[in-house]
Amino acid sequence: MSKLHFESESELLAYKAWRTLALEPPVDLDRVAAKLNLIVEYREFVPQIDGLYLRLPGAPPVIAINSSYLKPLERRRFTLAHEIGHHLLAGRISSTERLFFLDTESRRRTLLERACDRFAAVLLMPEEIVRSYFNELESNPGKRVAIMAGRFGVSRWAMRRRLRELGLVTWRRRVL
């Protein structure tokens, strides 16, 4: 991956993770978290909670992911990548300050939350590799999204959104 221009700090941080850790799809998020000295816990919470990030002075940062059967593996992976984004993007805030981010299905779409989502999308589905796989699967357009979602460990919805974002496909909603 040899990108020179980044639209945001989120993209730059995701790119650095790929370069530093020599990542391959699907990204080993537990390895990324371990490299950042993050404690990751998987616990069952109420369905409204996807995950949380907690940093207290003098203690290692903690990420907790909702392991409920109601949260598909792909959703949990995106949530973990999002929470790693909180850790990296909040790095500018003094380490003596407490930080707590609770991510729910209906969380406010703040600038930071959107940046963490962007980080997660780019970390899990980097542009160069997405484009390469997309072209590789040109002869199988009917199964392309499903195959790519499996390769990247993301949901079909997330893959469709990333492909649209990269201008590789356009979908219209079906009207019944």
QUISULZI-V624838 format. One line per field, one symbol per residue. psi: psi as a letter, one per 40 degrees, with the letter a starting at -180 (. if undefined). A space follows every 50 residues. Layout:
psi=???
This chain:
psi=hfidhhdiddddddddddddefiiihhgdddddddefihhihihaidehd iihhhiheiiihhhhheieehidddddddddddddddddedehheeiihh hhhidfiigiddddddddddddddgiddddddddddedefddeddddddd defiiddddddddddefdihiiihh.
